[in-house]
Amino acid sequence: MVKKLIFISLCFLLTFISKAQENTLAIQTVPELINLDYDTDLLTPSFFSKNRNALRQLMPANSVAVFFANPIRNRSNDVDYEYHQDPNFYYLSGLREPHAVLLIFKEPQQFGNGTKTDELLFLQKRDASDEVWTGKRQGVEGATKFLGINIAFTGEEFSSFETELDSFDKILITELPEDVKNLDQKDDLYNLIGSFKLKTEKSNAKIDDQDLKYMMAQLRQIKSDEEIILLKKAIEMTCDAQIELMKALKPNMTEYQSEAIVEYVFKKNGAEYPGFPSILGGGENSCILHYTSNRKPLNGNDMLVSDIGAEYHGYTADVTRTLPTDGIFSEEEKIIYNIVYEAQQAGITQCKAGNKFWDPHNAATEIISTKLMELGIIDKAYKVREYFMHGTSHYLGLDVHDAGLYTPLEKGNVITVEPGIYIAEGSDCDPKWWNIGVRIEDDILITEGEPITLSAKAPRKIEEIEALMKEESKFE
């Protein structure tokens, strides 16, 4: 009997302790509000505020622009891809968290709860139990204190907030995020989008999903001084990676080992991500424009196209070099490489304010078509498209193919110049040219005068590449 009483007492004591622990967990406080940024060179709140004001200048009277954060994307089962914010949303807010909606008003609005503002941000609230798993959040107070947003509310308040969107003449949106998972939370992206649809169900005729794209492209195609600083850092990291690859590349390596080298340099220098899947294509894969499998063993006679870009604080580089795996260009490789090099030089000279966006492409194409006809690889100029099938330039910034209107070049544009020649096996030409793929790509800043090649640090000339490939690598 005594033993039974002791047992019951122990059970009661354990239950009491367990309940006490549960209560302790239940009442744990949210961690102290702190600046979540460890880096000291991030864009400042004034940068994002300036962008919101610039957008208001383009918006029509009595309009509202609505932006949603990017969805969280699932990789497999319970593993998600590393989160990346929608570039427009980031450009206007600086927020790098999911499950948020930003409203920007042309004119200040007075709401029934006494709020008067020309912008509203709804985002996830602070939650200690969630932050143990996924990290600290800005929350409402952090959004106003560290991001400079005028007024912020929790996401779960969006559905009941008196926004009266049907009172505006125009509701400007980009495409609504698709394939958004329902997390059964009042403040998740699924419910934010659902609330927006309910708020606008009687005003569908006022929704404009086209004009906002052009407004954002107009803003983002001109880079500010702050943006150029970050782009230069991303580009320098990428050039360092290309240089290290030149030193390390040897026959019998694999494409994935070359990928590992460049992406190691990215991370070592502070890049958050590759700006796009790294393209390391050797031999026959050098003729596949966006090849990303990167599994082939490299032979001594392979050319390797290395098209890579580090992403730093949201801004990505895009630099391509083509290397002989054994360190020496063959005669045929030299001929094709120098044609591309000459075409690129011609394209870069056209990168001047006032020129048409496609002038660099036209200059590069003329040289490539002329030279390929001289070699007998093509017999008509229009057939150049068989071996040079892509454009020469695109904008560069928060996206690798950044937003822009492709209007005449202006000071502050950053564009690529990347001609190429790709002669796949089986092409209608002498087999000695087969499996030679060459692309040379640099990042160009448009100024009031001569263009600036931001990626000049990575050698392009044959003799410079061959000399560098003889140097010892830290990866030997």
N, C-alpha and C positions, 0 to 999 in steps of 0.2 A: 504493500500500500504506500509506504514511504517513497519507494522508488518511483511508483506511478505519479505521486504528487510532484516529485522532483522533475520528472520528465515533462509533466504538464507545465510546470513553472518555466522550464527552459524553453519550451515551445512558445509560451506567451512572451518571454523576454526576447526571443529571436524575432517574433512577429512585430513586437514593439520597435525594435531596432530597425527592422526593414521598413516599417511605416515612417519612422523618423527620417530615414535616408531618402525615401520617396518625397516627403515633404520638403526636405532640404533642396532636392533637385527641382521641385516644383516652384520654389520661391527664389531660386538663384537669380541674381540680377544680371542685366545686360552689361557686358564689359564697358568700361569707360569710353566715351567718344574720343577717338583719336584720328589724326590724319592717316589714311590708309596707304599713302604713297611713300615708298622707301626711296624712290629716285628723286633727285634734286633738279632734274632738267625737264620735267614734264611741262606741258602747256599750262598756262595759268588760267584761273577763272575769267580773267578779263578777255582772254582770247576767245573763249566760247561765248561770252556775253556780246562781244563785238560781232561775232558771226550771227547771233540771233537778231541783233539790230540790223545787220546788213540784209538778212532775209526779210525783215519787216518792210524795208524800203522797196523790195520787189513785189510784195504781196498787194493784191487789190484791196480797195476800201472794204471795210466790214467783212473781213475774212479771218479764218483760223486755219493754221497748219497743224496737222496731227502726225506725230512720229511715234512708232512703236520700236521698242528694243528688239534685237534679234532673238529668235527662239533658242533654247538649248537644244542641241542636236544629239540624238542618241547614236552611239557607235555600235553597241551590241549589248543586249540584255540590260544589266544595270550600270553599264559604263557609258558615259557621255563623252563627246569630243570636248577638248578644252574650249572654254567659252571665248567667243570673239564678238564684240559689239558691232551693230550695224554702223557703217561709216558715217552716214548722215546724222544718225542719233548722237554718235560720239562728237562729231564736228560741232554740234550745237549745244551739247550739254557737258561733255567730259565724263559722263557716267559710263562705267565699264561693267555694270551689273545687268543681269537679265530682269524680266518681269517689270517693265516700266513703260509709261506713256508720257510723252511731252506734248503740250499744247502751247503754241505761240500765236498770240493775237496781234492783228494789225494795229488796233487801238486798245488802250487799257480798258478792262472790263470791270464792272461793279457787280459782285455776286450778292445773293440774299443773305449770306452769312457774314457780310461786312468786309469780305475780301475784295480788294481792288488791285488788279495786276494785269500785266500784258504777257504773262507766261505762267504756266502751271506744270509741275512735274509730279507724277504719281509713281511711287516706287515701293519696293518691299520695306516693311518696317524692320527695326532691329529685333532679333530673336536669339536669345542666348543658346537655346538647344540646337537650332539650325546652324548657328555660327561655329559651334564646336566641329561640325562636319565640313562646312564649305567656306569658312573664313568670315571675317568681320564684314559688315555691310555699312554703307554710308548712312542709311536711314534718313528720315526727314530732316533732322538737325544737321547731319553731315552734308546733305545736299545743299543746304543754304549756307553753311559755314565754310565748307571746303570747295564746293563747286560754284558757288555764287549764284545759284538759282534764287529768284525773288521769292517764290512761294512754292512749297512742296507739301504733299500730303501722302499718306500711305495708300498703297494700291487698292486696298479693300474699300477705301472711301470713294473711289472713282464712280462706282455704279450709282451712288446716291448723291453725288456732288451736283449742284445746280449749274450745269454748264450751258444748258439750253442751246445746243449746237444748231437747232433749226432756225435760230434767230439771225444767223449769219447769211450773207448773200452767197458766199463760197466756203466750202469745207475742203481744204486742200490736203490731199494724202498722196503718198506713193503706194505701191502695191502693199496690201495687207499681208503680213507674214502667213505662210501656208504650213500645213502639216504640223500644227502646234499641238502639243500633248496637253490633255486636260489633267492637271495634277490635283483636282478637287480642292483647290485653295482659292479663297476669295480674291487674292491679290496676284494670282498667276497670270501669265500672258494670255492664256486661253480665255479667262474671264474678263480681262481688260478689253480684248477684242470683242467679245460678246456684248459687253456693256456699251462699247462704242456703236456697235450695230443697232442695239436697241435705242440708243440716243438719236440715231440718224435714220431710223426706219421710215419716218414721215418726211424726210428731206433728202431722199436719194438723188433728186434732180440737182441738188446743190453740190453734190460731191464731185470734185474734179481730181482725177487720178493721173493727170498728164502734166499740168503746168508746174507743179512742184518739182518734178524731175528736172525740168529745164532751169528753174530757179537755182536749185542746188548745184547743178552742173556749172552754171554761170559763176557761182561763188567759188566752187572748189577748184576750177581750172586755173585760177590765179592764186599762186602760193604766197603766203605772207613770209616775212623774214623769219618768224618763229618756226614755221613749217619747213623752210629751206634748211634751217639748222639741223632739224631732226632727219630730214632726207639725206643731208650730207653725212651724218653719222651712220645711217643705215647703208649708204653707198660705200663708205670707207670700210665698214665691216665686210661687205661683200667683195670688195677689191682685195682685201687681206686674205679672204678665203680663196679667191681665184689664184692669188700669188702662191699661197701655201700648196694648193693643188698642183700647180705647175712644178713645184719642187719635188712633190711626193709621188707624182704619177709615174708608174712603171708598168711594163708588160706583165701579164699574169695577175694584176690586181683585178678586182671586180668593180662594176659600176657602183654597187652599194658601198664599197670601201671608199671610192671617191666621194660619194655622197656623205659618208660619215665624216670625212675630213672637212668638207666645207661647212657642214652644219655644226661641227665641233667649234670651228672658228667663230661662227655666228654666236653660239651660246657663251663661249669664253669671253667675247667682247661685249656681252650684255644684251644681245637681241632676245626678244621674247619668243619669236617664232621665225620660221621661214615665211616669207610673204606669200608664197605659193609653193606647191609641191616641186621639189628640186628636180630639174631635168638633167640627167647625166646619161647621155646616149652615145654608146660606142659602136663603131663599125656600121652595120646596117641600121642600127637604131639612131645614128646621127641624122638619118633622113626622115625621122618621125618627129614632127614639129613639137608636140607636147607629150613626148614619151616620159613616163614617170615610173615604170616598173623597176628599173635600175637593178637588174639581177644578172646581167650578162658578164661572163669572164672577158677581160680585155686582152686582145692579141696585140702583138708587137706592131702590126701594120694597121691597127684601128685608129681612126680619128675619133676624138671624144668631144662632143658638144656639151659644154657645161653652162647651163642657163639657170642662174640662181639669184636669189635676192633675200637678204636679211630684212626682217621687219623690226623696227625700233620705235617704241611708243606709238604704234599704230601706223607708221609710215614705212613704206617698203621700197627697196631698191630693185633693180632688174638689170643685171649685167651678164652678158654672154661672152665666153671665150671658147675657141675651138683649138684643141691641143692634139699633137701626135703622141700616141701612147708611148712610143719608144724615144721620144724627145727630138726626133728629126723629121721634118716634112719631106715627103717624097717629091719628085719633080711634078707629078700630076697634082698632088695636094697643094704645092706651092702656087701653081697656076690658078687653081680655083680659089684658094685663099686670098691671093692678091687681087683677084677680080672683086671679091666681096669687100676687101679692105678699101679698094679704090672707090667702089660704089658707096661705102659708108662715108668716106671723106667727102664725096660730092654731096651726100645727103646732109651732113653736118653743116656744110657751108651755106645751105639753104635755111638753116634754123635761125632766122632773123625776124624781128618784130615787123609785122606788116605783110610778110609772105603768107601764102596760103598754107593751111595745115598739111596738105598733101604734096607740097613742093619737094620736101626731102625724099618722099617715095618716088616721085617722078624722076628726079635726078638720079637716084640709085638704080631705078629700073632701066633707064636709058643705057647706062654703062653696062649693066649685066646682060641685057639683050644684045648689045653690040658685040661684046666680047665672046658670048656664047656662039654667036653666028660666025665670028672669026675662027673659032675652034672647030666649027662644024658640028657642034652639039645640037644646035637648032638651025633651021634654014629660013625661018620667018620670025620677025621681031615679036609678033604676038604669042609665039610659042614659048616665050620666056616664062609664062605662067605654069608651064609643066615642071619647071625647076625652081621657080621663085613664086610661091603661091600665097604669100601673106603680105599684109601691109608693112610698111617700114617703121611706122611710128604710132605710139599711143601715149596718152597722158599717164603721169605717174604721181602717186600720192598716197592717200589712205587705202586705195585699192591699187593693185599692180596694173590693171587696166582702169585707170581712174576716171571719175566723172569729168565730162567736158563737152563742149558744143562743136568742136572741130571747126571753129571759125578761124579767121586769120590769126597767126601767132602774135602773142602779146608778151610784154615784159612780165615775168612771174610764172609763165608756163614752164613746167618741167615735162619733157617728153623723151621718149626713147628714139634712137635711130638704130635699126637692126635689120639690115638686108641679109639675105642668105641665098645659098645655092644648095639644092638637095638632089643628088643624082642616085636614085635607088637602083638596086640590081634589077636588070631586065629593062632598063630604060632604052629608048631608041637612039642609042649613040654607041660609040666605041666602048667596049667593056672595061677599058683601062680607067674610065671615069666612074665606074659603078661603086656604090657604097661610100662615096665621098660626100659628106654633108658638112657644110660650113655656115656658121652664123656668127656674126660679130655684133655685139649690142652695147651701146653706151647710153648714159643718162645725161640729158642736155638741158641746161638752164637757159631760157630765152631772156636776153637783157636788152637794154636800149642800143647796145652796140653789137660786138661779136658774141657768138654763143660760147657758153662755158661748158666744157666736158667735165662733169662732176666725177666721172668714173675713170679719169685719165690715169689714175695710180696703177691700174692693172694693165700691163703691157699688151700691145696689139700687134706690133710688127713682128714678122717671122724671126728675125735675128735676135730680137729682145726675148721672145718666148723661148727659143732654143737655148739661149745663154742662161736664162733663169732655170730651165729644166735640168741644167747640169749642176745646180747648187744643191747642197745637202738640205734635207727636210728634217724637221723635228719629229716626223713620223717614220723616219728610216728604221 
